[in-house]
Amino acid sequence: MRNSNGSGQPNEQREGPVTLRHKAIRHTTADQRLLDSRLRADWKTKDAWRALRILSEFVEGFDTMADLPPAVSVFGSARSKPGSPECVMAEELGAALARSGYAVITGGGPGVMEAANKGASEAGGLSIGLGIELPFEQGLNEFIDIGIDFRYFFARKTMFVKYAQAFAVLPGGFGTMDELFEALTLVQTRKVTRFPVVLMGRDYWRGLLDWMEKTMAGGGKISPLDLDLICLTDDVSEAVRHIIEADAAIVAEQEAAERAAAERLAKDAGTGD
Ligand SMILES: CC(C)=CCNc1ncnc2c1ncn2[C@@H]1O[C@H](COP(=O)(O)O)[C@@H](O)[C@H]1O
């Protein structure tokens, strides 16, 4: 939604390709209507139709994102003010990633997201925003070259992982935690392999990391090795170096696996197996 008209009500609302204005504005989002179980009678009629809409979000996302260069998804608070330490860090990170040849993907909103998009865009990199329909959404920030608006959080989250080589997570709230823990769970359960996760802002993350170490790992809820998945730093160059090195290691691993498979094939052909 954009532009409040003074009464606190937005003037415009986007639902996928549809723009709603004035009295056509709805006061719930597609995610709410899908997940809200009070309207059970709707399930049989409306959910089947919704499945097609959900599918169309995946098609649109895959189609638009498939041609991207290597990319890094950057997460962080929608509420941080321009000039705040995390926004300054995000802008520097966006620029450094762009200079290293990475596109920068964010949630397309304000705060840390906007700062990362700004850094990338001004450094000449490709800046991508994956927006989400929210009751209080403000539209995609102005530093985005490619923007996609999603109705469903889960379709959008697939794009953050599928088209990025790494995650960089700056200080943020629930949304940022959700994105961080999703990435860690995917790596821990090997749904994605060796995906670097960089946490930026030592002071902000220290308490959570201490708790994860003492309480989570100490209580046997995760393996202490799981914490090795995280690189914690305040230093933009170190963050980018970590991503580049992890990326190179993954490529080397994949090439070695492909070579081994080719050698096995050649050997089998040679022995007539
Ligand atoms: C001012 C305000 C709250 C605007 C909300 N506008 C938003 N636009 C786009 N993505 C968002 C928004 N709010 C949360 N997110 C998602 O959740 C994360 C930030 O949530 P949080 O502020 O840490 O919890 C972002 O990385 C983003 O993917």
PDBQT file of the ligand as one rigid body, heavy atoms in Angstrom, charges set to zero:
ROOT
HETATM    1  C1  LIG A 301       7.867  -0.111   8.213  1.00  0.00    +0.000 C 
HETATM    2  C2  LIG A 301       7.503  -1.514   7.955  1.00  0.00    +0.000 C 
HETATM    3  C3  LIG A 301       7.309  -2.425   9.115  1.00  0.00    +0.000 C 
HETATM    4  C4  LIG A 301       7.433  -1.957   6.669  1.00  0.00    +0.000 C 
HETATM    5  C5  LIG A 301       7.286  -3.362   6.306  1.00  0.00    +0.000 C 
HETATM    6  N1  LIG A 301       7.700  -3.593   4.966  1.00  0.00    +0.000 N 
HETATM    7  C6  LIG A 301       8.362  -4.688   4.549  1.00  0.00    +0.000 A 
HETATM    8  N2  LIG A 301       8.627  -4.768   3.241  1.00  0.00    +0.000 NA
HETATM    9  C7  LIG A 301       9.296  -5.824   2.749  1.00  0.00    +0.000 A 
HETATM   10  N3  LIG A 301       9.765  -6.847   3.516  1.00  0.00    +0.000 NA
HETATM   11  C8  LIG A 301       9.524  -6.822   4.831  1.00  0.00    +0.000 A 
HETATM   12  C9  LIG A 301       8.800  -5.750   5.415  1.00  0.00    +0.000 A 
HETATM   13  N4  LIG A 301       8.697  -6.011   6.741  1.00  0.00    +0.000 NA
HETATM   14  C10 LIG A 301       9.351  -7.186   6.966  1.00  0.00    +0.000 A 
HETATM   15  N5  LIG A 301       9.854  -7.675   5.832  1.00  0.00    +0.000 N 
HETATM   16  C11 LIG A 301      10.662  -8.920   5.699  1.00  0.00    +0.000 C 
HETATM   17  O1  LIG A 301      11.156  -9.277   6.985  1.00  0.00    +0.000 OA
HETATM   18  C12 LIG A 301      12.487  -8.788   7.192  1.00  0.00    +0.000 C 
HETATM   19  C13 LIG A 301      12.478  -7.612   8.138  1.00  0.00    +0.000 C 
HETATM   20  O2  LIG A 301      11.574  -7.830   9.169  1.00  0.00    +0.000 OA
HETATM   21  P1  LIG A 301      11.864  -7.198  10.596  1.00  0.00    +0.000 P 
HETATM   22  O3  LIG A 301      11.777  -5.719  10.424  1.00  0.00    +0.000 OA
HETATM   23  O4  LIG A 301      13.218  -7.692  10.983  1.00  0.00    +0.000 OA
HETATM   24  O5  LIG A 301      10.753  -7.770  11.457  1.00  0.00    +0.000 OA
HETATM   25  C14 LIG A 301      13.020  -8.335   5.842  1.00  0.00    +0.000 C 
HETATM   26  O6  LIG A 301      14.274  -8.940   5.540  1.00  0.00    +0.000 OA
HETATM   27  C15 LIG A 301      11.897  -8.654   4.852  1.00  0.00    +0.000 C 
HETATM   28  O7  LIG A 301      12.172  -9.777   4.045  1.00  0.00    +0.000 OA
ENDROOT
TORSDOF 0
